[in-house]
Every structure is written in structure tokens, then in C-alpha cells.
Amino acid sequence: MAIRKEDALQQLTKDQQAEVQEYERRIDHAIHEGYDGTPLIMSENLPTSNRVQKLLQKKYAEAGWKLSFHHDQRDGGWIELS
């Protein structure tokens, strides 16, 4: 049976699954501690994999959030949640 494209994108290694769980923990903590209705900015090292980023974006979108990842040479990485 051919693997569906959506299924292939969602298959994560154990390390990637652990990374998703760790980012969920950090993001949820930041929401509980500091979300006030305005976009929440978290200075963070970004996930190492596009798959991890896409899965996190999908999970938070399903929960009503817009999650985006940003990086520049001067400021490093950050996550924006709105």
C-alpha cells in the first residue's frame, strides 16, 4: 500500500516526538504565565526539524492559535503565538 503524503509528513522519530512534547510543555507554560490577549513572543532555539515545526503549528491551530517560528542573525530565534 502506498503511504499517503499526509501520513509521511506526520511520522516522527522518537527524538522528534520528544522534541514536540518539550516544545508543547514550554509553549503551554508561556501561555499560562504570560498570555494577555496580545501576541506572545518567546525567545527560543527553534525546533530542529520542519516536521516538528509543522506538527506544532497544526496542533496549536487546531486549538485556536496561530504559531509561527522566526529567526534572524542578530536576534536569534523566537516563537510567536497569537
Secondary structure as GFF3:
##gff-version 3
##sequence-region A 1 82
A	DSSP	alpha_helix	5	10	.	.	.	ID=ss1
A	DSSP	alpha_helix	14	34	.	.	.	ID=ss2
A	DSSP	beta_strand	40	43	.	.	.	ID=ss3
A	DSSP	alpha_helix	50	62	.	.	.	ID=ss4
A	DSSP	beta_strand	67	72	.	.	.	ID=ss5
A	DSSP	beta_strand	76	81	.	.	.	ID=ss6
###
